Amino acid sequence: MADNGDLETAFDAALKLVQRAISGGLTADDGRPLTDKLGQLEFRLRTERASAVEREAVDPEWVQTTIRWVVEWAPESDLTILAALGRIARLKSPGVS
């Protein structure tokens, strides 16, 4: 089971990176602004953070789906958000040793 402090810390770190990317005007590899995608990701992270803290576990399906979605649009030049999602994915869920 993941510790709530670990859950909160991992999600907060990811949220901080997303907020930094929004304020920094992160763009896709083709130059398109990613403001909408980053806003959606921020919402998804906030929603899952609340659920994960409540159940004391990260939903592995949520992580997998979210990572795949972010890979579709995240620029190859900035993988920090994907790394933060990887940190969330590595948190142990109940029954996982």
Residue frames as a rotation matrix with the C-alpha (Angstrom) as fourth column:
MET 1
0.584 0.812 0.000 0.00
0.812 -0.584 0.000 0.00
0.000 0.000 -1.000 0.00
ALA 2
-0.205 -0.636 0.744 1.30
0.576 -0.693 -0.434 3.43
0.792 0.340 0.508 -0.89
ASP 3
-0.426 -0.018 -0.905 1.84
0.828 -0.410 -0.382 5.90
-0.364 -0.912 0.190 1.91
ASN 4
0.634 0.761 0.138 -0.47
0.759 -0.578 -0.300 8.93
-0.148 0.294 -0.944 1.61
GLY 5
0.477 -0.542 -0.692 2.51
-0.109 -0.817 0.566 11.23
-0.872 -0.194 -0.448 2.01
ASP 6
-0.611 -0.708 0.353 4.22
0.211 0.285 0.935 9.54
-0.763 0.646 -0.025 -0.93
LEU 7
-0.073 0.690 0.720 1.03
0.986 0.159 -0.052 9.77
-0.151 0.706 -0.692 -2.99
GLU 8
0.813 0.440 -0.382 0.56
0.433 -0.895 -0.110 13.43
-0.390 -0.076 -0.918 -2.23
THR 9
0.111 -0.874 -0.474 4.21
-0.167 -0.486 0.858 14.24
-0.980 -0.016 -0.199 -2.88
ALA 10
-0.644 -0.362 0.673 4.27
0.513 0.449 0.732 12.42
-0.567 0.817 -0.103 -6.23
PHE 11
0.201 0.808 0.554 1.05
0.980 -0.169 -0.108 14.02
0.006 0.565 -0.825 -7.44
ASP 12
0.771 0.072 -0.632 2.07
0.244 -0.951 0.189 17.46
-0.588 -0.300 -0.751 -6.19
ALA 13
-0.288 -0.943 -0.164 5.38
0.027 -0.179 0.983 17.22
-0.957 0.279 0.077 -8.03
ALA 14
-0.543 0.163 0.824 3.57
0.820 0.316 0.477 16.31
-0.183 0.934 -0.306 -11.26
LEU 15
0.567 0.823 0.030 1.09
0.820 -0.560 -0.122 19.14
-0.084 0.094 -0.992 -10.77
LYS 16
0.423 -0.501 -0.755 3.91
0.060 -0.816 0.575 21.61
-0.904 -0.289 -0.315 -10.19
LEU 17
-0.659 -0.704 0.265 5.56
0.268 0.109 0.957 20.57
-0.703 0.701 0.117 -13.46
VAL 18
-0.173 0.690 0.703 2.28
0.984 0.084 0.159 20.89
0.051 0.719 -0.694 -15.35
GLN 19
0.760 0.464 -0.455 1.69
0.532 -0.846 0.026 24.35
-0.373 -0.262 -0.890 -13.92
ARG 20
-0.020 -0.864 -0.502 5.23
-0.026 -0.502 0.865 25.36
-0.999 0.030 -0.013 -14.84
ALA 21
-0.696 -0.209 0.687 4.70
0.612 0.328 0.720 24.05
-0.376 0.921 -0.100 -18.38
ILE 22
0.338 0.886 0.317 1.46
0.941 -0.323 -0.101 26.04
0.013 0.332 -0.943 -18.69
SER 23
0.767 -0.041 -0.640 3.04
0.180 -0.944 0.277 29.27
-0.616 -0.328 -0.716 -17.44
GLY 24
-0.245 -0.956 -0.164 6.11
-0.063 -0.153 0.986 28.68
-0.967 0.252 -0.023 -19.62
GLY 25
0.363 0.492 -0.791 4.02
-0.784 -0.297 -0.544 28.22
-0.503 0.818 0.278 -22.76
LEU 26
-0.504 -0.562 0.656 5.16
-0.182 0.812 0.555 24.66
-0.844 0.160 -0.511 -23.51
THR 27
0.234 0.540 -0.809 4.50
-0.927 -0.127 -0.353 23.74
-0.293 0.832 0.471 -27.14
ALA 28
0.792 0.084 0.605 4.31
0.068 0.972 -0.224 20.50
-0.607 0.219 0.764 -29.08
ASP 29
-0.166 -0.921 0.353 7.16
0.522 0.222 0.824 19.45
-0.837 0.321 0.444 -31.33
ASP 30
-0.215 0.141 0.966 5.32
0.960 -0.148 0.236 21.07
0.176 0.979 -0.104 -34.25
GLY 31
-0.912 -0.281 0.297 4.96
0.234 -0.954 -0.187 24.38
0.336 -0.101 0.936 -32.38
ARG 32
0.019 0.987 0.161 1.30
0.124 -0.162 0.979 24.07
0.992 0.002 -0.125 -31.43
PRO 33
-0.437 -0.112 0.892 0.47
-0.792 -0.423 -0.441 25.39
0.427 -0.899 0.096 -27.94
LEU 34
-0.549 0.170 -0.818 -0.28
0.272 0.962 0.017 22.69
0.790 -0.214 -0.575 -25.38
THR 35
-0.805 0.221 0.551 -2.29
-0.556 -0.607 -0.568 24.86
0.209 -0.763 0.611 -23.02
ASP 36
0.222 0.974 -0.045 -5.51
-0.911 0.224 0.348 22.86
0.349 -0.037 0.937 -23.47
LYS 37
0.352 -0.157 -0.923 -3.80
0.035 0.987 -0.155 19.46
0.935 0.023 0.353 -23.10
LEU 38
-0.717 -0.685 -0.129 -1.88
0.196 -0.020 -0.980 20.63
0.669 -0.728 0.149 -20.05
GLY 39
-0.525 0.623 0.579 -5.08
-0.830 -0.524 -0.190 21.99
0.185 -0.581 0.793 -18.51
GLN 40
0.529 0.699 -0.482 -6.76
-0.599 0.709 0.371 18.64
0.601 0.093 0.794 -19.08
LEU 41
-0.028 -0.637 -0.770 -3.79
0.312 0.727 -0.612 16.87
0.950 -0.257 0.178 -17.52
GLU 42
-0.848 -0.258 0.462 -3.89
-0.291 -0.501 -0.815 19.17
0.442 -0.826 0.350 -14.52
PHE 43
0.023 0.949 0.315 -7.58
-0.975 -0.049 0.218 18.37
0.222 -0.312 0.924 -14.02
ARG 44
0.568 0.164 -0.806 -6.94
-0.210 0.976 0.052 14.62
0.796 0.140 0.589 -14.37
LEU 45
-0.445 -0.821 -0.357 -4.08
0.251 0.268 -0.930 14.76
0.860 -0.504 0.086 -11.88
ARG 46
-0.720 0.223 0.657 -6.12
-0.645 -0.565 -0.515 16.70
0.256 -0.794 0.551 -9.31
THR 47
0.357 0.931 -0.071 -9.05
-0.870 0.359 0.336 14.31
0.339 -0.058 0.939 -9.66
GLU 48
0.488 -0.223 -0.844 -6.93
0.086 0.974 -0.208 11.16
0.869 0.029 0.494 -9.39
ARG 49
-0.645 -0.734 0.211 -4.87
-0.107 -0.187 -0.977 12.62
0.757 -0.652 0.042 -6.55
ALA 50
-0.308 0.618 0.723 -8.01
-0.944 -0.294 -0.150 13.01
0.120 -0.729 0.674 -4.45
SER 51
0.715 0.610 -0.341 -9.18
-0.596 0.787 0.158 9.48
0.365 0.090 0.927 -5.28
ALA 52
0.177 -0.744 -0.644 -5.76
0.112 0.666 -0.738 7.93
0.978 0.058 0.201 -4.74
VAL 53
-0.725 -0.415 0.550 -5.33
-0.439 -0.337 -0.833 9.57
0.531 -0.845 0.062 -1.34
GLU 54
0.085 0.865 0.495 -8.78
-0.995 0.047 0.089 8.38
0.054 -0.500 0.864 -0.32
ARG 55
0.916 0.307 -0.258 -8.17
-0.323 0.946 -0.022 4.76
0.237 0.104 0.966 -1.35
GLU 56
0.458 -0.839 0.294 -4.44
-0.560 -0.015 0.828 4.91
-0.690 -0.544 -0.477 -0.43
ALA 57
-0.158 -0.494 0.855 -3.49
0.484 0.716 0.503 3.57
-0.861 0.493 0.126 -3.83
VAL 58
-0.452 -0.043 -0.891 -2.96
-0.690 -0.617 0.379 4.67
-0.566 0.786 0.249 -7.40
ASP 59
0.620 0.692 0.370 -5.23
-0.182 0.586 -0.790 3.16
-0.763 0.423 0.489 -10.01
PRO 60
-0.367 -0.865 0.341 -2.81
0.171 0.298 0.939 1.34
-0.914 0.403 0.038 -12.36
GLU 61
0.005 0.446 0.895 -5.26
0.978 0.183 -0.096 1.62
-0.207 0.876 -0.435 -15.26
TRP 62
0.918 0.310 -0.246 -5.50
0.286 -0.950 -0.128 5.39
-0.274 0.047 -0.961 -14.77
VAL 63
0.231 -0.921 -0.314 -1.71
-0.272 -0.371 0.888 5.69
-0.934 -0.119 -0.337 -14.81
GLN 64
-0.441 -0.412 0.797 -1.35
0.543 0.585 0.603 3.54
-0.715 0.699 -0.034 -17.91
THR 65
0.361 0.688 0.630 -4.06
0.930 -0.222 -0.292 5.42
-0.061 0.691 -0.720 -19.82
THR 66
0.901 -0.010 -0.434 -2.71
0.070 -0.983 0.168 8.80
-0.428 -0.182 -0.885 -18.76
ILE 67
-0.065 -0.996 -0.061 0.88
-0.100 -0.054 0.994 8.02
-0.993 0.070 -0.096 -19.70
ARG 68
-0.342 -0.020 0.939 -0.19
0.833 0.455 0.313 6.76
-0.434 0.890 -0.139 -23.12
TRP 69
0.692 0.678 0.247 -2.24
0.720 -0.629 -0.292 9.91
-0.043 0.381 -0.924 -23.68
VAL 70
0.712 -0.475 -0.517 0.62
-0.175 -0.833 0.525 12.23
-0.680 -0.284 -0.676 -22.65
VAL 71
-0.288 -0.846 0.449 3.08
0.303 0.365 0.881 10.36
-0.909 0.390 0.151 -24.88
GLU 72
0.203 0.466 0.861 0.82
0.956 0.095 -0.277 11.24
-0.211 0.880 -0.426 -27.84
TRP 73
0.776 0.257 0.576 1.36
0.449 -0.866 -0.219 14.98
0.442 0.429 -0.788 -27.43
ALA 74
0.782 -0.526 -0.335 4.28
0.102 -0.422 0.901 15.69
-0.615 -0.738 -0.277 -25.09
PRO 75
0.760 -0.566 -0.318 7.31
-0.574 -0.358 -0.736 17.18
0.303 0.743 -0.597 -26.84
GLU 76
0.721 -0.557 -0.411 10.35
0.515 0.829 -0.219 14.94
0.463 -0.054 0.885 -27.01
SER 77
-0.141 -0.829 0.541 12.45
0.148 -0.558 -0.816 17.87
0.979 -0.035 0.202 -25.83
ASP 78
-0.518 0.033 0.855 10.76
-0.781 -0.424 -0.457 17.95
0.348 -0.905 0.246 -22.41
LEU 79
-0.150 0.402 -0.903 10.04
0.024 0.915 0.403 14.63
0.988 0.038 -0.147 -20.75
THR 80
-0.906 -0.281 0.318 9.78
-0.273 -0.186 -0.944 15.94
0.324 -0.942 0.092 -17.18
ILE 81
-0.099 0.944 0.313 6.01
-0.994 -0.080 -0.074 15.47
-0.045 -0.319 0.947 -17.02
LEU 82
0.517 0.244 -0.821 6.32
-0.424 0.905 0.002 11.88
0.744 0.348 0.571 -18.22
ALA 83
-0.522 -0.764 -0.379 9.01
0.063 0.409 -0.910 11.29
0.851 -0.499 -0.166 -15.61
ALA 84
-0.741 0.319 0.591 6.68
-0.671 -0.376 -0.639 12.64
0.018 -0.870 0.492 -12.93
LEU 85
0.390 0.902 -0.187 3.93
-0.901 0.416 0.125 10.30
0.191 0.119 0.974 -14.13
GLY 86
0.134 -0.453 -0.881 6.45
-0.111 0.877 -0.468 7.45
0.985 0.160 0.067 -13.96
ARG 87
-0.863 -0.419 0.283 7.08
-0.280 -0.070 -0.957 8.33
0.421 -0.905 -0.057 -10.32
ILE 88
-0.154 0.895 0.418 3.35
-0.969 -0.054 -0.241 8.02
-0.193 -0.442 0.876 -9.67
ALA 89
0.512 0.363 -0.778 3.26
-0.633 0.772 -0.057 4.70
0.580 0.522 0.625 -11.54
ARG 90
-0.323 -0.761 -0.562 6.01
-0.098 0.618 -0.780 3.28
0.941 -0.197 -0.274 -9.33
LEU 91
-0.465 0.236 0.854 4.00
-0.884 -0.185 -0.430 3.78
0.057 -0.954 0.294 -6.14
LYS 92
-0.970 0.058 -0.234 2.92
0.061 0.998 -0.006 0.42
0.234 -0.020 -0.972 -4.81
SER 93
-0.139 0.985 0.103 -0.74
-0.748 -0.173 0.640 -0.46
0.649 0.012 0.761 -4.83
PRO 94
0.092 0.222 0.971 -2.38
-0.879 0.475 -0.026 -2.74
-0.467 -0.851 0.239 -2.26
GLY 95
0.791 0.236 0.565 -1.48
-0.100 0.960 -0.261 -6.37
-0.604 0.150 0.783 -2.87
VAL 96
0.804 -0.594 -0.009 1.63
0.016 0.037 -0.999 -5.50
0.594 0.803 0.039 -4.86
SER 97
0.818 -0.562 -0.122 4.95
0.206 0.089 0.975 -6.47
-0.537 -0.822 0.188 -3.29
